[in-house]
Amino acid sequence: MAITFSDLHTETGLKSLDEFLSGKSYISGDHLTKDDVKVYAAVRGTPGDQFPNASKWYSCVSSHLAKSMDLENVVHA
């Protein structure tokens, strides 16, 4: 990843991510990569409406990750 993000649980960190994602769909390139997954894991929940780029990206990554999970094979306790 060419850029690193810190404090993604803070407003300042989310603002930095939001600004970086302006005009982009993903962190690196034009498709989901491990960089997106790493940053996604560091964000503590859906960014608020004040971060529209980060919120759109977060929803997109969430959707990709949900599709990649095989829920039929999950063992229910």
N, C-alpha and C positions, 0 to 999 in steps of 0.2 A: 504494500500500500504506500503510495507516495506521500500521503498526509496522515498524521495521527490525530486522534481526538482524545481529549481528556475531560474528566468531570462531566460525562454525559448524563449524569443524574442531576445536574444543576442547570439553571436557566442559561448561564453563560456557555456551558458546553453544548446545550441544544441549539443555541443561537449560532454557534460556530458550525455545527453540523448542518443546520438549515441553510446557512449562507453558502456552504460548500456544495450542497445539493441543488442550488439554484440552476435550473437549466439541465439538470442531470436526472437520470432515473436510478442509477446505481453508483456505488462508491468508486468502483474501478471498471471502466469499460461500459459496454452496452447490454450486459446481462448480469444475472446474479452470480457472485463469486464468493469465495471464502471471506473476502474483506467485508462484504455486506453482512455475512453471518456473524463475524467477530464484532462488528460495530453494533449490530442488532442486539447481541447478547449483553452489551455494555449499557444499552439504553433501558431504563427502568420503566417500561410501559409506554403506551402510545403518547407521543409528544402532543402537546395541546394545540389548539387552533392558532396560537400566536406563532407557530412554527409550521407553516403549510407545506414546505418542501420536505421537511423531516417527517411530518405526519403521513404524507403521500408515500414516501419511500418506506416507512415503517409498515404501513398497510400492505404494500406490495410484497415486501419480504415476508411478512406474516402469511400472506396468501400462498406464496411459493413454498414456504416451509410446511404449511398445513397440507398442501397437495402432495408433498413428497413423503408424508407419513402414511403408512399403511395401517389405517385404523381398524381394519377388519381383523388384523392379527394381534391387536392389543389385548392382553389378558385383563379381564375385569375382576377386581378383587371383591 
